[in-house]
Amino acid sequence: MLTKKSLYAAEALSNETAMAGVCFTPKEGTPLAELTTLCQSSAVGFKGMEPSDHSVNELISNSERKALDGTTPHDDLMSNAVKLCSDAVSGIIDVARNHINPLGKDMVTNIENGLANKIESTPRHQVVSDFMPAVYEVSALEEAVSRFQNTPVEKFNWGEVKLPEQTLEFLLSSLKTNIARIDTAMEETLKGVEQKDLLNLYNNIFLNEPVSYEIDERISNLVIHFWSRKWADDIPQGTLGSQQAVSLKLITLKAQSGRSIYRDIIKREDQIHRKTLVIDRPGPSSFNKPITVVGEVYNQWLKKGGCPEVLLGANLLGKRVVYDCSQDEINEFMRAYNANERLIQMSIMTKRVDVISSCSRQWIAKLINEGKAENISKEILHKRAAAAFDKINIQHNSCLTTLSRKIIAEVFYPDTQAIEMLSTMDALLDNDPNLDIREAATLAMVDLMADWLVSQLDVEYVGIMED
């Protein structure tokens, strides 16, 4: 039955709408119209009603009136309406929770996999800082190899000398120089070297085996130098050849590698002194190798206002950046970089839209063909899918979750309001991230019920009331 509390609450709303000249009338054939008829008057706030204690009491009395069989029609109709709402809400929640949501998550995963597989990272030039290995920073190293600076280049071969196979443990121990600063720096330098590469280096250089190794040439020169230095004074057991011949070969190898080490040190010192920025760069359209810069100089250049984009833009123009390049040059290089980035982003956006669309269509078609909806013909579902994709505007930045839910709802569950509930929940949670998901669901259902009630009303503007 009606209560004074609910009717006076309606009265407050009625006063506001009446002052605004708005009149509500229940639509014929709706549950609200039937309830109003049973009260033998339009409820407070409806057309022709002047709120008063008398009218409120009359409405309550009418809502309590019994039928001939002893039942209360108003209460029965209210109970039926509540059950109708309850069943509808349960159905909406079931569709949202157990069908649209899980299918949507699977569809998002499928789209994301498609994006990862089909949109390759757009090739760009990379800037790589080149720093000398840690041991090259030790002054004692330069002192140790400076005597080899004028060693002439000599073509080396082992001749009759043959060294034995060695274990990794033996090779690592042979790198010790007993110069603490060098040994500590060498340990740091070797952290980035794979042990198999170290073993292959020995097998290639000292045993003439055709094996490859991936070690920075400056590091390999160090390793060769330290091994040769150690073994020239302490020939490894199992070495074939006379002691004199073996020592001569190892001394030659020590001198050749020492010469290379010294020249690398001097070269880097000269690059730093001259503020040489770029060591090497690829062609404008070649992406198989990076733009290599002198690490020490590059860091200083960044501190004084340089940026990698300038290097990238210059390379696109086939030009080299110098440490003290002019502002006009910087502007030219940045324009080239920005123009290229715009092209790249346009390409990515176009590809992304295409992939999202194709993956979505394929996924929905797969669900239909697998008989996801048993009670609806595949022909009808395919027509719904076509209509849904015609209506939905896919953008490169479309929210994949929202998109997937909407398409699934349009195709498989068009007669429910589950998608409206989920969309309202999303909006509520976006507005208040601290909101509990159950609270969001409750508020979303209240909105849906309000929409259902409002749909049973005709709204008429009758003019603003005057005092």
Summary of the structure (lengths in Angstrom):
residues: 467
radius of gyration: 41.0
end to end distance: 33.8
largest distance: 129.0
contacts: 1296
relative contact order: 0.11
helix: 63%
strand: 5%
